[in-house]
Amino acid sequence: MHKIKEIYKVLDEISPFELQEKWDNSGLIIGNMEDEFETVYISIDLDEDVLKNIPSKSLIITHHPLIFSPLKTINFDSYSTKLLKILIQKEISLISMHTNIDKTHLNKYVCENILGFTLESSEDFICNIRTNISFNNLVEQVSNKLNLSHPKTVKCHDHINSIAITTGSGMSLISNIQADCFLTGDIKYHDAMEAKSRGISLIDIGHWESEQYFTRLLMGLLPENLKNKQLKAIMSNSNNPFTTSGE
């Protein structure tokens, strides 16, 4: 058996929790540092199917925190409170690594290991790449790598010499983008209008689609950092809540 504080220390060394954004809620969300667990499960998010298959007194590490804002009521009819009830009943602890690991690892990992780009520079959430490719070929390449069936795009340039990438939802960073094309998820109508006025092409790489690799990333980091500790870690990713018509 292992104590939460042991794995928390390792995770903090991998990606310090103090790096998270002020609005974020990364860290130990449910449980106590002295609680013991035998198995750790890693997932981008939680859903009822994931929790159904996880035994009591386990530890779950997710990318997205289950709770962002303070809860004023716990009536078990919302996404977070429904899952909170199950977690407490099964004595399952929960740690989340969100904006801290976005900054230190996840964006770079997706950029290099999944999309196959050579990173030129990175700052906080933004990865910058130099390239030489047509916009249409870039859309095809990215779609194939991330298994995107019909990505939303904004085309401002026929040819792309520079790319910026932020996994998840990054359109709030548009004023910081100095690239021909920005790859991020959750692009809305007015985001597209803003990018078009700035002359920045867009490819919507999806939120879940671009961040699902959190599990693979963390699984690769844990054995290296835990070294001689005997810990059973299992990938147990939640499903994408969206489906494409016909699937």
C-alpha positions, 0 to 999 in steps of 0.5 A: 500500500502507498500513501497519497502524499508519496505519489503527490510528491512525485507528481509535484516533482514531474510538474509543480502544482504551483505552476497552475493558473489562478483559476485552476483547481489542480492538486488533491481534490478528494482524499487525505494525504495520509490515505492509502491506496494500492492501484492508481488509475489515469484518465483525462476525465471522469465519467460514470463508466470509468468509476464503475470499473475502479475498485474502492480505495484506489487513486485516480489521477485526471487531467481535468479537475472534477471541481473548478468552482466552490460547490454551494449545494450537493444534490447529486443531479449535476456532473460533478456531484453525481461523481463526487457521491460515487468517489466518496462512497467507494473511498476513492481519492482524486488528484488532478494535473491540469494547467501545470502539466499543460505548461510543462509537458502536454503541449510539447508532447502532443506537438512532437510525439503525436503530431510529429513537429519539431518544436522551435520554442514554447512559452507557457501554453503555446508551442511554436513550429517553423514549417513549409506546407500548404494549408490544405496539406496541413489540415490533412496531416493534422486530421490523420494524426488526431483522427479528426473526421471533419475539423473546423478551419479558417483559411487565411493563407494558402501556404503555412510557414509557422504554426502555434499549437495549444491543446485543449481550449486556447482561443483566449490566447489569440492575441499572443499568437505570432504564427500563420496558423493556430491549432487549438480546440473549442473554436467558436464562431466569434473566435473564427471572426477574430482570427480572420481579422488578424490574418491567422488561419485556424484548425480546430484540433478538438479538446478531448482529441488533443488532450487524450494523450495525457494518460499516455504521457503520464504513464511514461513519466511515472515509472521513471520517477517512481524508480524502485517503488512498486506501484500498479498504474492503469490507463482508464481513459474516459470517452469523448462525450461528443460523437460524429454523426454516423458513428 
